[in-house]
Amino acid sequence: MEASKDKLAEVRAVVASRPRTTTIGRKTPDLFEVKIDGGTVQDQLEFGKKILGKDLKISEVFKEGGDVDVISITKGKGIQGPVKRWGIKKLKHKSRKTVRGVGSIGPWHPHYVMYSVPRAGQMGFAQRTEYNKEILKMGDNGAEVTPKGGFLRYGPVKTEYAVLRGTIPGPARRLVALRHPARGTPVRDPPKLEQLNLSSKQGV
């Protein structure tokens, strides 16, 4: 690596999650590749050497009040028809053959079905990105944000945490990737949380 560092264009690190430290009931870690950005290539290489084999905390990458982009896989809903998948209107009850379908799949020419025609198929289970989610709070003690009885379909938070404003794609216990915002960060005042509702979500 030292001999070819002058030829490097960018530096990437292979990182792994640690599901054993959580309550999601998994043992196999998730492996993925992350680009190291900022400074020169030499600075990126030195930073990669410094964190090699160590745990990387969220507070070392992000800070409270900043924005992040959230990347995850949405909930899978299986094979669905065009009414549920694309939100088209149902046909009249006396329509020929079907009610929950499109009236026509296209003209005689061109001799193929256009991509814009609503058709049945797989719904959900696709990668989606939510932009500019504000970090309201971060910390090391998960008991500060865990409601009584734990979160539904997850349990108590035992590791570091980050509270975001807005929605996040995917079901509970699915891997979520955070990155610095690609569309820039709007100027705003630092967040101020006055109260966190820690009442039970399941009647405990």
Backbone torsions as a table, in degrees:
resi	resn	phi	psi	omega
1	MET	NA	-41.0	-179.8
2	GLU	-64.0	-33.7	-178.1
3	ALA	-71.7	-28.7	-175.5
4	SER	-110.8	15.6	-176.7
5	LYS	-69.5	-22.4	177.9
6	ASP	-72.7	-17.4	-178.7
7	LYS	-96.9	-0.8	-176.7
8	LEU	-73.3	137.1	175.7
9	ALA	-98.9	-33.2	177.2
10	GLU	-156.1	162.7	-178.2
11	VAL	-119.8	131.0	178.2
12	ARG	-126.0	148.1	-179.4
13	ALA	-120.7	140.1	174.0
14	VAL	-93.3	116.3	-176.2
15	VAL	-115.9	160.5	-178.7
16	ALA	-136.8	144.8	175.0
17	SER	-81.3	168.2	179.4
18	ARG	-125.9	78.0	-176.3
19	PRO	-67.7	-19.0	-179.8
20	ARG	-66.4	-23.5	-179.8
21	THR	-83.5	-3.6	-179.0
22	THR	-108.5	-172.2	-179.9
23	THR	-113.2	23.2	-176.1
24	ILE	-83.8	-8.2	175.7
25	GLY	80.3	22.8	178.1
26	ARG	-113.5	156.9	177.4
27	LYS	-119.3	-33.0	-176.3
28	THR	-77.4	125.2	179.7
29	PRO	-75.9	158.0	174.6
30	ASP	-94.6	128.1	178.7
31	LEU	-104.7	135.5	174.9
32	PHE	-155.6	164.8	-174.4
33	GLU	-104.7	135.6	-177.3
34	VAL	-127.8	133.3	176.7
35	LYS	-81.3	133.6	175.3
36	ILE	-91.5	120.7	-174.1
37	ASP	-118.2	168.1	176.9
38	GLY	97.4	133.3	178.2
39	GLY	72.8	-161.2	178.6
40	THR	-85.8	172.7	178.3
41	VAL	-63.9	-34.9	178.1
42	GLN	-65.2	-40.0	177.3
43	ASP	-64.8	-40.4	178.5
44	GLN	-63.8	-39.9	179.4
45	LEU	-65.4	-41.2	179.1
46	GLU	-66.7	-38.3	177.7
47	PHE	-65.6	-39.6	177.9
48	GLY	-63.3	-37.9	177.2
49	LYS	-67.3	-34.8	-176.7
50	LYS	-69.1	-35.1	-177.2
51	ILE	-96.1	3.7	-176.7
52	LEU	-63.5	123.6	178.7
53	GLY	77.6	9.4	-177.9
54	LYS	-114.4	161.8	174.7
55	ASP	-79.5	133.0	179.5
56	LEU	-104.3	118.1	-178.6
57	LYS	-84.5	152.6	-179.4
58	ILE	-67.8	-28.7	179.4
59	SER	-70.5	-16.8	177.9
60	GLU	-82.7	-13.1	-177.0
61	VAL	-112.6	-42.3	-177.6
62	PHE	-119.2	170.2	178.4
63	LYS	-141.2	158.9	179.8
64	GLU	-63.8	140.4	-179.0
65	GLY	90.7	-15.9	178.3
66	GLY	-82.1	172.3	179.5
67	ASP	-109.4	151.3	176.5
68	VAL	-137.6	156.2	169.2
69	ASP	-98.6	134.9	-176.7
70	VAL	-107.0	124.4	-179.0
71	ILE	-119.9	127.8	179.8
72	SER	-159.9	175.0	177.2
73	ILE	-98.5	128.0	-176.0
74	THR	-72.1	170.3	177.9
75	LYS	-64.7	133.6	176.4
76	GLY	-84.6	134.8	-178.3
77	LYS	-120.0	8.5	175.5
78	GLY	75.8	-162.8	179.1
79	ILE	-80.1	121.5	-179.2
80	GLN	-127.1	156.1	179.0
81	GLY	-79.7	174.1	-176.5
82	PRO	-67.8	-23.6	-179.8
83	VAL	-66.9	-48.4	179.5
84	LYS	-79.1	-37.0	-173.8
85	ARG	-72.6	-39.4	-175.5
86	TRP	-119.0	-6.4	176.3
87	GLY	75.7	28.1	179.2
88	ILE	-76.5	165.1	-179.1
89	LYS	-84.7	140.6	177.1
90	LYS	-68.3	150.6	178.3
91	LEU	-79.1	175.0	178.8
92	LYS	-65.7	156.2	-175.6
93	HIS	-68.0	-17.5	178.5
94	LYS	-100.4	15.0	-178.9
95	SER	-68.7	156.5	-175.6
96	ARG	-79.0	135.7	174.2
97	LYS	71.8	-54.3	-172.9
98	THR	-146.8	158.0	176.7
99	VAL	-109.5	-37.2	-176.5
100	ARG	-94.9	50.1	178.9
101	GLY	-144.2	177.1	178.2
102	VAL	-81.0	150.8	-179.8
103	GLY	-70.0	-35.6	179.5
104	SER	-149.0	140.2	179.4
105	ILE	-94.4	7.0	173.9
106	GLY	140.1	173.6	-179.7
107	PRO	-79.6	-179.5	178.3
108	TRP	-66.1	-41.8	176.9
109	HIS	-119.5	136.3	1.9
110	PRO	-71.9	160.8	-174.5
111	HIS	-83.0	43.8	175.4
112	TYR	-156.5	162.5	-179.9
113	VAL	-83.2	126.4	-179.0
114	MET	-67.4	153.3	-179.5
115	TYR	-66.5	-21.9	-175.9
116	SER	-82.9	-3.1	-179.7
117	VAL	-81.0	125.6	179.5
118	PRO	-64.4	125.8	179.6
119	ARG	-132.6	162.4	176.6
120	ALA	-73.3	154.5	178.5
121	GLY	166.9	-169.5	-179.2
122	GLN	-65.1	132.0	179.0
123	MET	-118.6	130.0	-179.9
124	GLY	80.7	-168.4	-177.9
125	PHE	55.3	51.1	178.6
126	ALA	-132.7	150.9	179.6
127	GLN	-74.3	130.6	179.4
128	ARG	-134.9	152.5	-179.0
129	THR	-122.1	126.8	173.7
130	GLU	-102.3	128.0	-172.3
131	TYR	-97.6	147.8	169.5
132	ASN	53.7	63.9	173.0
133	LYS	-97.3	123.3	-176.4
134	GLU	-77.3	136.2	175.5
135	ILE	-85.1	111.5	-178.3
136	LEU	-84.3	-34.8	-175.7
137	LYS	-158.8	143.1	173.4
138	MET	-135.5	153.5	179.4
139	GLY	-172.5	174.9	-179.7
140	ASP	-100.8	-23.6	-176.6
141	ASN	-97.2	106.5	-178.1
142	GLY	-67.9	-19.5	179.4
143	ALA	-65.7	-18.0	-179.7
144	GLU	-67.8	-26.2	-175.3
145	VAL	-120.9	-2.6	-178.1
146	THR	-81.7	123.2	176.9
147	PRO	-72.1	167.0	178.9
148	LYS	-61.9	128.7	-178.0
149	GLY	86.2	-4.2	179.4
150	GLY	84.1	170.5	177.4
151	PHE	-75.1	147.4	179.2
152	LEU	-62.0	132.9	177.8
153	ARG	59.0	21.6	176.3
154	TYR	-138.7	-53.3	-177.4
155	GLY	106.1	-163.1	180.0
156	PRO	-77.4	154.2	176.2
157	VAL	-88.4	121.3	-176.1
158	LYS	-108.8	-12.2	-176.2
159	THR	-117.9	-161.3	176.1
160	GLU	-63.9	158.4	-178.1
161	TYR	-143.3	162.5	174.1
162	ALA	-143.6	128.5	178.4
163	VAL	-98.9	120.9	-178.0
164	LEU	-109.1	152.8	175.0
165	ARG	-92.5	123.0	177.1
166	GLY	112.1	-172.4	-175.8
167	THR	-91.5	158.7	178.6
168	ILE	-131.0	132.0	-178.9
169	PRO	-69.8	150.2	174.6
170	GLY	100.1	162.2	177.8
171	PRO	-80.7	-178.8	177.1
172	ALA	-65.9	148.1	175.9
173	ARG	71.7	10.3	176.6
174	ARG	-91.1	145.0	-178.2
175	LEU	-63.5	134.8	179.3
176	VAL	-124.8	130.6	178.6
177	ALA	-104.9	135.8	177.4
178	LEU	-113.1	143.2	177.1
179	ARG	-143.3	164.4	175.2
180	HIS	-66.9	145.3	-172.1
181	PRO	-62.1	134.1	179.4
182	ALA	-83.5	-18.4	-176.8
183	ARG	-105.5	16.2	179.6
184	GLY	84.5	163.2	-177.7
185	THR	-112.9	124.6	176.6
186	PRO	-69.2	153.3	179.7
187	VAL	-82.0	124.4	179.9
188	ARG	-150.6	164.6	177.0
189	ASP	-74.7	155.5	177.4
190	PRO	-60.8	147.1	-178.8
191	PRO	-69.7	152.1	178.1
192	LYS	-136.0	105.1	178.5
193	LEU	-89.0	122.3	179.7
194	GLU	-93.7	-27.7	-177.2
195	GLN	-158.6	142.7	172.9
196	LEU	-117.6	125.2	179.6
197	ASN	-81.8	108.7	-179.0
198	LEU	-107.1	21.2	177.6
199	SER	-69.3	157.6	-175.0
200	SER	-65.9	140.5	176.6
201	LYS	-94.8	-2.1	-176.9
202	GLN	-137.4	25.9	173.3
203	GLY	74.5	27.5	179.5
204	VAL	-81.1	NA	NA
